[in-house]
Amino acid sequence: MKNLLLSFLALSLLMLACQPQDETTRFEDLPQHTQTISLLEDTLYTEIDSLPEPMVNRIDSLSALALEENRPVDSYIWEARKTAYFGDYREAIIQLSSAIIEFPEEPRLYRHRGHRYITLRAFDLAINDFQKAAQLFEGTDDVVEQDGLPNAQNQPLSSLQTNTWYHLGLAHYLKGEFDQANLAYDNGLQIADNDDMRVAFLYWKYMTLRKLGRDMEAGNLLETVSPNLELIENTSYHELLMVFKGVFTPEDLLSEENSELDNATLGYGLGFWHDINGRDDRAREIWSQVYEGDNWAAFGYIASEAELARN
């Protein structure tokens, strides 16, 4: 793990000179309700009036409990997460930035702000935050991150470190920096301790290796994924891996019952599958369909958008 981390940080520092000085122009000084400008120069906005009551009550309770127990960082994070769930990602970043001024050595604040920079298409700012988080938590024990709305088994699956490496890899992937993305996913796989997180890392790592032209290595990676895994959350990633492996067909995955997030996830993955098999037009057609949807904060949507912007 130590060597992988050092390799990653060295490569990342090398890239800093190539990064734009300020990405905040993408989302600052925009009208109310407008969140950011897409990679295709479209205006993105949200107007979410309500959230599921159990989610709001849970977040409010966790935030209040954190204050009672003198854990202000946890309270800041829950409040910012609730703001983001309402779709105000710009305000969530402001909240987290204020908390960072007060607690500049707290890696969790950078990890959460980095996530929302990805949402706003400010990938370099996100990368900087995730790198800072990784530097701050190096050599420390990992900590579980609670979900805003618990999964079906009420079992949190991710952690500070797995979320940092996962989102850092994603930010590099979205920029087309596939060597750096691959290193981040390797770091994440070393600490992932459940099948859901391993599948998430393997999904993005497989696509990263194919982007790098390392097809044999990518094929070997697929051989490590069983079609019989019982997962709690990341079933869409697993199903797409099975399509890449030839176990499932695209038709096995698509149904009217899929959620909007599933459709963005599945849409990007199936577009990728067509693309690597030489069906460029079909890939772009699927990615365009994803882009025409409403769930612009979903990673599958952002990845589809990035593909369209590159081509």
BELSUL-V201228 format. One record per backbone hydrogen bond with DSSP energy under -1.0 kcal/mol. NH is the residue of the N-H (numbers start at 0). CO is the residue of the C=O. If there is no record, write none. Layout:
nh co
NH CO
NH CO
This chain:
nh co
4 0
5 1
6 2
7 3
8 4
9 5
10 6
11 7
12 8
13 9
14 10
17 14
18 15
25 22
26 23
27 23
33 30
34 43
35 43
37 41
40 37
43 35
45 32
55 51
56 52
57 53
58 54
59 55
60 56
61 57
62 58
63 59
64 60
65 61
66 62
67 63
68 64
69 66
70 65
74 70
75 71
76 72
77 73
78 74
79 75
80 76
81 77
82 78
83 79
84 80
85 81
86 83
87 82
88 86
91 87
92 88
93 89
94 90
95 91
96 92
97 93
98 94
99 95
100 96
101 97
102 98
105 102
110 106
111 107
112 108
113 109
114 110
115 111
116 112
117 113
118 114
119 115
120 117
121 116
125 121
126 122
127 123
128 124
129 125
130 126
131 127
132 128
133 129
134 130
135 131
136 132
139 136
144 157
153 150
159 142
162 158
163 159
164 160
165 161
166 162
167 163
168 164
169 165
170 166
171 167
172 168
173 169
174 170
175 172
176 171
177 175
180 176
181 177
182 178
183 179
184 180
185 181
186 182
187 183
188 184
189 185
190 187
191 187
197 193
198 194
199 195
200 196
201 197
202 198
203 199
204 200
205 201
206 202
207 203
208 204
209 205
210 206
211 207
212 209
213 208
214 212
217 213
218 214
219 215
220 216
221 217
222 218
223 220
224 221
234 232
237 233
238 234
239 235
240 236
241 237
242 238
243 239
244 240
246 241
247 241
251 248
252 249
253 249
257 254
262 258
263 259
264 260
265 261
266 262
267 263
268 264
269 265
270 266
271 267
272 268
273 269
274 270
275 271
277 274
278 273
279 277
282 278
283 279
284 280
285 281
286 282
287 283
288 284
289 285
290 286
291 287
292 289
295 293
297 294
301 297
302 298
303 299
304 300
305 301
306 302
307 303
308 304
309 305
310 306
